[in-house]
Amino acid sequence: MSDRLPGFATLAVHAGAQPDPTTGARATPIYQTTSFVFNDADHAASLFGLQAFGNIYTRIGNPTNAVLEERVAALEGGTAALAVASGHAAQVVVLQQLMQPGDEFIAARKLYGGSINQFTHAFKSFGWNVVWADPDDIASFERAVTPRTKAIFIESIANPAGSITDIEAISTVARKAGVPLIVDNTLASPYLIRPIDHGADIVVHSLTKFLGGHGNSLGGIIVDAGTFDWSAGGKYPMLSEPRPEYHGIRLQETFGNFAFAIACRVLGLRDLGPALSPFNAFMILTGIETLPLRMQKHCDNAKAVAEFLATHPAVSAVNYAGLPGDRYNALQRKYAPKGAGAVFTFSLKGGYDAGVSLVSKLQLFSHLANVGDTRSLVIHPASTTHSQLDDAAKIKSGAGPDVVRLSVGIEDKEDLIADLDQALRA
């Protein structure tokens, strides 16, 4: 190839992959093995001592997974990545490198309900404390910073409402506080938004959603932007201090701009163990090959559906950043000019009961707890994904009792609109 930098669609098909050197197979093989043979004793020792790169055990790394990691890192503009078993696993592994008992991290209130639950309850057992801020009020992030703050966590496009977050403004707060900005880019995918270009230091995904795209495989990934100095201020000893399990290596000093990805692998994945199956990595790689085609169709369909709902008499409000009158439309045009994504919410005049009724009457939309599938999906968050929250918290997170969430697929938009119309009329 020439010196030209590959475009997004080319990277989605080719990044990280070569024909198999042994068989010539063009598709990335599934290396369905638990472990790998060492060349000799010295080779084994160098691998275990982080003096050489290579395969040891699939819990720590696998050649199929490595192609996936390199591909997503390329699409996001990062220096390295680590694939794990789920999006939730990615969040645990990331924060394990940053947090000590008693430390705090700031999180945007508008998040996936499972993340709110994980941050509020599960992380308490680690002594990690979440402080909530309002992504519509950047000053609330500044007010939340304390000497114990170790990170800021946001979603680029928030689940479930589909609102767009001002990444650059919050990045400025993180820089001033001397902490990394972590961006969950699941709903946008790098096709719509590349958070690293706007100041993110770490990007996470649920690979289960738009990157895999077909609702058949769980996975998560962590992308290291290579932009943060982990040795500054002594805040992050996991990266800046000698690691006794690796003969005193300082990860920041040894691995430079991909030290965080290495830490996640050799300190997080190694010990916590949320390894991604090579088969799932293969399935997700296959999905990524069509990511730009699917995402554009998702966005085009979602806009058409949102425009239809905005005029329906049973609907009181539509929250879709792609609509000209939406409060997030300016941010959408800045951060995601190719489209506002495929996940959004709308409110029904009939309230909670109308939402529960609607999801049972839809025929083409599948009622289930997922997003980012080729198929169109629907859920009533207040009775499902956000049911653990009280009503006030549901409303703050964009999942009030009258709210229905759609994940618009790649079917014919006319069929999707017809299905919604018959269910709303019923």
Secondary structure, 3 states (H helix, E strand, C coil): CCCCCCCHHHHHHHCCCCCCCCCCCCCCCCCCCCECCCCCHHHHHHHHCCCCCCCCECCCCCHHHHHHHHHHHHHHCCCEEEEECCHHHHHHHHHHHHCCCCCEEEEECCCCHHHHHHHHCHHHHHCCEEEEECCCCHHHHHHHCCCCEEEEEEECECCCCCCECCHHHHHHHHHHHCCCEEEECCCCHHHHCCHHHHCCCEEEEECCCCCCCCCCCCCEEEEECCCCCCCHHHCCHHHHCCEHHHCCECHHHHHHHHHHHHHHHHHHHHHHCCCCCHHHHHHHHHHHCCHHHHHHHHHHHHHHHHHHHHCCCCEEEEECCCCCCCCCHHHHHHHCCCCCCCEEEEEECCHHHHHHHHHHHCCCCEECCCCCCCCCEEECHHHCCCCCCCHHHHHHCCCCCCEEEEECCCCCHHHHHHHHHHHHHC
